[in-house]
Amino acid sequence: MKQQYDDPDTMPLSLLAPEVPCVYLESEPGDLIVFLEEVYHSAFGGRAGRPRIALNFEASPFTDARIEIMKAEYTKTVYMYCPARSLLASDSRRLRDMVVPLHDLGFDIFNV
């Protein structure tokens, strides 16, 4: 559906955006909405500059195939899989253990 931003007449699903069957989920600031990435989703009606935080959770990769998928996804994003420098230097071994494997796979460190 992203193509419709540049060309409103584009119909990637053989439908214009307002014709796509959907469910509206109204939310209020502070609400938590959880879904799988496979769900087509979007946000409308927000104001410019509104804060939004998206978190992605993924299990540690245990196969070479999954690692290759992660590396391919990494090349298409800005921050995905980038461990935070503050977590790499954390006093908490639990936090370090969650992010060191990302560093070991060669993902850039996010300076926060």
C-alpha positions as CSV (number, residue, x, y, z in Angstrom):
1,M,0.0,0.0,0.0
2,K,3.0,2.3,0.4
3,Q,2.9,3.0,-3.4
4,Q,-0.3,4.9,-2.9
5,Y,1.5,7.7,-1.1
6,D,3.2,8.6,-4.4
7,D,0.4,7.6,-6.7
8,P,-3.1,7.5,-5.2
9,D,-4.5,5.6,-8.2
10,T,-2.1,2.7,-7.6
11,M,-4.0,-0.5,-6.6
12,P,-1.5,-3.1,-5.3
13,L,-4.3,-5.3,-3.9
14,S,-6.7,-4.4,-6.8
15,L,-8.3,-2.0,-4.5
16,L,-7.8,1.6,-3.5
17,A,-6.8,2.2,0.1
18,P,-10.3,3.2,1.4
19,E,-11.7,0.0,-0.2
20,V,-9.3,-2.5,1.6
21,P,-11.2,-4.6,4.2
22,C,-9.9,-3.6,7.6
23,V,-10.6,-3.3,11.3
24,Y,-10.2,0.0,13.0
25,L,-8.5,-0.1,16.3
26,E,-8.9,3.1,18.2
27,S,-6.3,3.8,20.8
28,E,-5.4,6.4,23.3
29,P,-2.0,7.7,24.3
30,G,-0.4,5.1,26.5
31,D,-2.2,2.1,25.0
32,L,-0.2,-0.9,24.1
33,I,-1.0,-2.6,20.8
34,V,0.7,-6.0,20.1
35,F,0.6,-7.9,16.8
36,L,2.8,-10.0,14.5
37,E,4.7,-8.2,11.7
38,E,2.8,-10.4,9.2
39,V,-0.3,-8.4,10.0
40,Y,-0.7,-5.5,7.5
41,H,-0.9,-2.4,9.7
42,S,-0.8,1.3,9.5
43,A,-1.5,4.4,11.5
44,F,-3.7,7.3,10.5
45,G,-4.9,10.4,12.1
46,G,-1.8,11.3,14.1
47,R,-0.4,14.7,14.2
48,A,3.1,15.6,12.8
49,G,5.8,15.0,15.4
50,R,3.7,12.7,17.5
51,P,5.8,10.3,19.5
52,R,5.7,6.6,18.6
53,I,7.8,3.8,19.9
54,A,8.0,0.4,18.2
55,L,9.7,-2.5,19.8
56,N,10.5,-5.8,18.0
57,F,11.2,-8.9,19.9
58,E,12.9,-11.9,18.4
59,A,14.4,-15.1,19.8
60,S,18.1,-15.7,19.5
61,P,18.9,-17.3,16.2
62,F,19.9,-20.9,16.5
63,T,20.4,-21.8,12.8
64,D,22.6,-20.5,10.1
65,A,19.5,-20.0,7.9
66,R,17.9,-17.7,10.6
67,I,21.2,-15.7,10.9
68,E,21.2,-15.2,7.2
69,I,17.6,-13.9,7.3
70,M,18.5,-11.5,10.1
71,K,21.5,-10.2,8.1
72,A,19.3,-9.7,5.0
73,E,16.7,-7.8,7.1
74,Y,19.5,-5.7,8.7
75,T,20.6,-4.3,5.3
76,K,17.1,-2.9,4.8
77,T,16.8,-1.0,8.1
78,V,18.4,1.7,10.1
79,Y,18.3,0.4,13.7
80,M,17.1,-3.2,13.6
81,Y,19.5,-5.5,15.4
82,C,21.9,-2.7,16.3
83,P,22.8,-3.2,20.0
84,A,22.9,-0.2,22.2
85,R,26.3,0.8,23.4
86,S,24.9,1.3,26.9
87,L,23.6,-2.2,27.0
88,L,26.9,-3.7,25.8
89,A,28.5,-1.8,28.7
90,S,25.8,-2.6,31.3
91,D,26.6,-3.9,34.7
92,S,23.8,-6.4,34.2
93,R,25.1,-9.6,32.8
94,R,21.5,-10.5,31.7
95,L,21.3,-7.3,29.5
96,R,24.8,-7.9,28.1
97,D,24.0,-11.5,27.2
98,M,21.0,-10.3,25.2
99,V,23.0,-7.9,23.0
100,V,26.5,-9.2,22.7
101,P,25.4,-11.9,20.2
102,L,24.2,-9.1,17.9
103,H,27.5,-7.3,18.2
104,D,29.3,-10.7,17.5
105,L,27.2,-11.1,14.3
106,G,28.7,-7.8,13.1
107,F,25.7,-5.5,13.5
108,D,26.6,-1.8,14.1
109,I,26.4,-0.4,17.6
110,F,23.8,2.2,18.2
111,N,25.4,5.0,20.3
112,V,22.8,5.3,23.1
